[in-house]
Amino acid sequence: MPHINAGKTKPEYDVIVVGSGAAGGQTAYTLAMDGAKVLMLEAGRDYDPVTETPMFQTRQQAPLRDASTPEKPFGFYDATVDGGWQVPHEPYTNASEKSEEQFWWWRARMLGGRTNHWGRISLRNGEYDFKGRSRDGVGIDWPLSYNDVSPYYDKVESLIGVYGSNEGLENTPNSPEGVLQPPPKARASELYTRKHAAKLGIPVIPIHRAVLSERLNSKKIPKWLHPNNPKAARILAEQMDQRLACFWATPCGRGCSIKANYQSTTVHIPPALATGNLDIITNAMAREVEIDSAGKATGVNFIDKTTGLDYSVKGKIVALAASSCESARIMLNSKSALFPNGIANSSGKVGKYIMDTVGAGLSGQIPAWENMPPHNEDGAGGGHSYVPWWLYKEQLAGKLDFPRGYHIEMGGSRGSPRTYTFNGLERFTGGSYGAQLKEDARRYYGTFMGYAGRGEMVPNDDCYLEIDNDVTDKWGIPVAKFHWKWGDYEIRQAAHMHKTFAELITEMGGTVLGEVDTTGKKAILPGGLIIHEVGGTIMGANPKTSVCNEYSQTWDVKNLFITDGGPFCSNADKNPTLTIMALAWRSAEYMMDEMKKGNI
């Protein structure tokens, strides 16, 4: 059986993959489809979106009408069933008590990890994003280029299905013809934004999201992805035929029972299981990577969370894909005589250079949208349009006081109302009730617009994690302690976001809601809140200053790979998930080649 209990494993696997989200799913998929025997360890419970997704339940059917709670920050229906910024029995600590130096660590303890609820924004890093230091003298260059990763972006987009358009904008790469699916029609608020943003020189274009706007071509894509592997092509074709196009009704964050959006649990794991080459153990909390006397990884030690028993599994290769911070924690806890400071940590860089996306937001009320006729704009459960960074030339010329850019996400129009839809309505009505309240609700419903900046963070020496030896989780594993401090670059970037959003809302004839923070210190959101953390096991060309090489292979332990966001050298303004998958695919292909050559 592919889903097995702890203690029922094979004597040895070709590869043990820790984690089952974007990184773990992609790593296991690539390996299993190519014939490797893989064991996947997942710290959370099993999860099946096909049977568990509440596709047609409306918000008023949920407790608290789907409002946020500490246990369910994104509402009752959110697909994260056992996770959040705080997870029972799994604490973490912060070195500072200052509110601005706190790091919020999100964990999704379930099969498929964060891919079950993520925003599905799938943007390619551009040429500048891999060579930022060479361009402006700030940060760390990657040891690879866009051209090295581009073929894997092509593969991932074709496999998972991404809608969007090619606009040919600077450092906003196009996909090959025929790879992207048609984008959905822009919502009314997005069209209005585009009209007025143009006056400010701000481009508004279709966003790229991992949602099927049409059925995948199961006759063409599998053969292209697996040209010399008829079994893999056949299995993938069968799985693709089970995926339906989005019907623009259910919020993507719930998961998707018709498999229209990308989730590891509906796209990566099912075909990998169908090969017969993948075993999965859920509720398996990885404690450490085990090594032999020569310093070679031999497997993974984990705790079965259902029984509390301790197990070790053996593998020729270990691939940590547990999320950047979790993989770094596992490595720092993997101490031995050979690696007293944690496995593969001769450089001292394990846990260093943690990054998150810079975030700030502002909203406004737009009088031109009042008393709109009733219409449905639920759409794809997220934005249909966005603003890519547009000031590269000005930035390079030194006209801005921060070196890296941001993109703008937007939300408005008449989507399914939530509990906060009419918060603060009395600011415009003076307070009303009864028939007048209903009239006011109809007048103002759909007139509010929110803009959110998502910007690049430059890695700094003040952002890292270490092991807190005074605190352990329920299973006795020492927890992560975070050190966090936004740099001046990020704070200034957040200030620019606020000023831009206010200018845009004003240009649209709207009223800005909330305070416009021209310093950025109040505008910038806490580290980790955007849930885009990367770094901690950065790749590089020099073993003395990095943890991994360009294939995410650790310098010190040749059969230990980190295939999540840990090896990132920078955190571009593009959401990291697509790049995580592209690099994981590239790394897994390298593993297979090295195994076949007998090198590992």
KOLFINU-848746 format. One record per residue (C-alpha): residue in one letter; x, y negated, z. Coordinates in pm, whole numbers, plus 50000, padded with zeros to 5 digits. Example, Ala and Ser with C-alpha at 12.3 -4.5 7.8 and 13.67 -1.06 7.14 Angstrom:
KOLFINU-848746
A512305045050780 S513675010650714 
This chain:
KOLFINU-848746
M500005000050000 P501444965549916 H500124949850240 I501894970150504 N502294970450880 A505554962651052 G507474995251094 K506215009350762 T508814993250540 K511185009650293 P514715017650419 E516054988950210 Y514754963249960 D516514945349680 V515334911949821 I513634900950141 V511694868350092 V510744848950406 G507704827550327 S504804830550084 G504024795049966 A505264777049657 A508874787849715 G508224822849849 G505464829949599 Q507554818649302 T510654837149422 A508754869649480 Y506884866149149 T510024861448941 L511834890249110 A508954915249120 M507954908848760 D511554916448660 G511604949448850 A513194940949184 K511814957049499 V510744928349723 L509514925150080 M507704892950172 L507494882250537 E504774857250624 A504484842250974 G500724836450942 R497684857650878 D496464873050554 Y494234850550344 D492104855750034 P490724824149870 V488364844449653 T486354856449952 E487054828850206 T486554796250014 P483284777650094 M482794766149734 F479234753249752 Q478754743450115 T478124706350159 R479744685850431 Q476604682250639 Q476624720250680 A479964718850862 P480584712051232 L480974674551284 R480024671050915 D483554681350815 A485194653551018 S488824655751120 T489724672151452 P493094679251619 E492734715851520 K491574708151164 P493144674751064 F491684676550712 G488234687650822 F486424720050891 Y486514732550532 D490224726850476 A491994758450364 T494674755850633 V493074780650869 D495874784151127 G498184754451108 G498724717251129 W501134692451281 Q500644710951608 V500454749051610 P499434768051925 H502374786052088 E504844770651842 P506074737551982 Y508844715451850 T510484685752015 N511694650951923 A514954636952057 S513504601852094 E510414590152279 K510044559652053 S506904562051840 E508734550451527 E511324578251570 Q508894607251593 F508804634151325 W505534652051254 W506144688051145 W503304704550954 R503174742550940 A500604763650756 R500534797750919 M498774818150650 L499524837750336 G500214812450063 G501274785650309 R500614749550209 T499684758849853 N496204766749976 H495384730850068 W497964708049900 G497094678749672 R498354697549364 I500084666749222 S502734681648993 L505254655748876 R508634663648721 N511744647248861 G513424626248593 E517064622248491 Y517624593948740 D516214614749025 F518974640749004 K521794615348970 G520694586449190 R524114579549342 S525744577749000 R523084552848895 D522974529249193 G525664540449439 V523224552049706 G522434586849840 I523704620349714 D523884633349357 W522554668049281 P525064692949135 L522674698448845 S520824676548597 Y517334673148457 N518364693848154 D519274722648386 V515834722648546 S513664712648248 P513214748048107 Y511934759348445 Y509494730548467 D508164743148132 K507734778248273 V506094767648598 E503644743948429 S502674771148181 L502184797048455 I500224776848710 G498334753948469 V498824716148495 Y496604689448343 G497984655748238 S499394636047948 N502744626647796 E503224589047812 G506934585847733 L507594562548028 E511004556848180 N512174584948409 T508704600648382 P509484631248170 N507194644947903 S506344681947886 P506704700947559 E503744699247325 G501014723547427 V502224729247784 L499974704247963 Q496214708747970 P493874679947881 P493374655848171 P489844649348301 K488184616248228 A489284587848456 R486794577648722 A485124543348710 S487354529848989 E490464542048808 L489354526048480 Y488694493248659 T492084495448830 R493774501848496 K492114471348341 H493274447548613 A496644464348682 A497594457948320 K497474420548394 L500134426348659 G502314447948433 I501434479548630 P500744511148424 V497864534348517 I498024568348345 P496524603248386 I498094621448677 H499554656548649 R497754681148877 A497834718948903 V494174723848814 L492834741548506 S490794718648284 E490434748148045 R491154785448046 L494794795848012 N495964811747687 S496494847147814 K497534859947472 K500384835347425 I501744823947762 P502574858047921 K504564869347616 W506484836647616 L507244838347990 H508244875047978 P509484880747619 N511314913547680 N509054927547948 P505774941547809 K504634954148152 A505034919848310 A503324902748014 R500384926948033 I499954922348409 L500144884548383 A497634884048095 E495174904048305 Q495614880348598 M495274849248381 D491994862348244 Q490624861548598 R491234824148631 L488364801148531 A488424764348442 C487484738948710 F483794729248725 W484614696148897 A482604701149214 T484474716549509 P487304697349683 C490584714549597 G491744713449959 R489264740950042 G491004765549813 C489374779249502 S487524812249467 I487514809849085 K491304804649083 A491034772148888 N493724754749089 Y497184766949176 Q497604786049498 S500344811449560 T497584834849681 T495804834149342 V498624827849093 H501944841649219 I501124869449461 P498434889449270 P500564896948960 A503604903949177 L501554929049377 A500214944449057 T503744954348954 G503994977349253 N507274960449342 L506074937949625 D505314946749987 I503894920350223 I503914918850601 T501804891150753 N502064878451113 A505814884051087 M507714856551269 A511294856251142 R513824852251422 E517184854451244 V519124866550944 E521264896351036 I524824901350907 D527514928050908 S531114925051024 A532174911950682 G529684883250698 K527244897550446 A523504894050513 T521934927850580 G518344918350652 V515974899050875 N514924903651234 F511294894151305 I508564897051567 D505204912451486 K502904885751628 T500024910451670 T501984934351893 G504934913852013 L507294941151897 D510684933851743 Y511684947551400 S514574945751159 V514234950850783 K517074956350542 G517724939750208 K520544935349960 I519614898549934 V517804875550175 A515884845650034 L514664820650291 A511584802450157 A509854794350485 S509814756150424 S512884734350459 C512744728850835 E511704764450920 S514484779250707 A517014756150873 R515694766751216 I516104803451126 M519654797151006 L520644777251316 N519224805151534 S521194831351337 K524354828951547 S527174854151554 A530914856351614 L531444847651248 F528894819451252 P528744805151607 N526924773951482 G524404792551269 I524674813450956 A526224797650646 N527004766050844 S530774762150804 S530094727450659 G528054717350963 K525304705550725 V522564730250814 G519694709250950 K521174676650819 Y519604651650578 I515944659650643 M513784637550420 D510084630350380 T508144609050133 V507814572350222 G504124565350274 A502004534050317 G498414525750224 L495914497750196 S492254496250098 G489824470349973 Q486154464049898 I485304455149538 P482104434149493 A481934442349119 W481054478249210 E478084470049434 N474664484749354 M476014508749095 P473444532948956 P473724567749112 H476304589848940 N478534619249029 E482294615149023 D483394644349239 G485874655148971 A488914676449038 G489064671149414 G491814645249384 G492974616449170 H492584617348793 S494944587648747 Y498014572948914 V500724546648876 P504254559448807 W507114537548925 W507394508948680 L510264486848802 Y513354507448718 K515004479548517 E514334453248782 Q515654476549049 L518844484548858 A519394447148802 G519294441649179 K516064421649179 L514504443249454 D515764448049810 F515424485949804 P517074510549562 R514424536849489 G510814535249375 Y507344548249456 H504264559349272 I500714549049360 E497844572849424 M494294559849434 G490934570449568 G487534554849514 S484224558249327 R481184578249431 G482564611149553 S480804632449810 P480454609950117 R482274617550440 T481764606850799 Y484004576450754 T482504565150421 F480624536050579 N483024527950863 G483194490450915 L480114483650701 E478944457250948 R481874435550842 F479914429150523 T476334432750648 G476584416550990 G474944448051126 S471714464051007 Y469364492951079 G466344510550940 A465314502250583 Q467934474550563 L470694499050659 K469644522350378 E469644493450134 D473094482650250 A474414518150222 R473214520349861 R474734486649786 Y478204493949929 Y478524531449862 G481344536049613 T482694500449642 F485724508749856 M489104516549701 G492244529449866 Y495814527949733 A498614549349874 G502304545749796 R504484576549780 G508144566749763 E511634580749758 M513594583150080 V517374580350069 P518974607050296 N520654593250606 D522724605950898 D519984597851151 C517474623351016 Y518224659151108 L517114688551318 E518954709351571 I518004737451806 D516454727952140 N517944754352368 D515674743752654 V512414751552475 T511234783652309 D508084794052129 K505754821552247 W508114847852109 G511204834752280 I512724818351974 P514404784552039 V512494756451871 A513544728051643 K514414693951788 F514054665051542 H516044633151514 W514354607651288 K514864571651183 W513624554250872 G516304533750699 D515974497450595 Y515524508350233 E512354527450316 I510934500150540 R511424474150267 Q509864497650016 A506774501150236 A506524463250256 H506614461449876 M503834487349862 H501574466250084 K502234434449889 T501554452449560 F498294467949683 A497064434549818 E497894417449489 L496064444649294 I492934443449514 T492864405549489 E493244407049110 M490194429849105 G488194403749293 G488184424449609 T488634418649979 V491664434650143 L490744455550445 G493314456950720 E496584438950776 V499074433250495 D502434440550655 T505134420950474 T507844435250701 G507044471750628 K507654481850989 K503954486951064 A503024497750713 I505364527650694 L503824560650808 P505624584351048 G508144608950911 G506504642050824 L502994627550798 I503004630350417 I504024667250450 H506724664550183 E509754672250398 V512804685550214 G516524688150284 G518304704850572 T520304729050356 I521414706250073 M523074719349759 G526304704849623 A529524710749432 N531714711149744 P531334738150015 K532704713950274 T529864689050228 S526904711350135 V525244744150229 C524294758249887 N525494757849529 E523294747149238 Y521484780849242 S520514776649610 Q523034803749702 T524794796450031 W528524791249999 D529384811850308 V527084841750255 K526804851149888 N523664872149931 L521754845450126 F519654820949923 I517434791550027 T514654787549769 D512384762049937 G512894724349952 G515874727350185 P518544724249911 F517094691049784 C519734663449775 S517114636349741 N513364633249773 A512174614949462 D508894595949448 K507534626449265 N505814651749491 P508314680149554 T506234711649494 L506734714949118 T510494710549160 I510544735949445 M508944761749214 A511204753348920 L514344756949132 A513014788849294 W512434804248949 R515964794148843 S517444808149165 A515544841149136 E516744846048778 Y520284840348900 M519784866149177 M518624891848922 D521604884948696 E524054887548983 M522474920149105 K522654935248758 K526324925148733 G526994940849073 N528194908049221 I525714908449509 
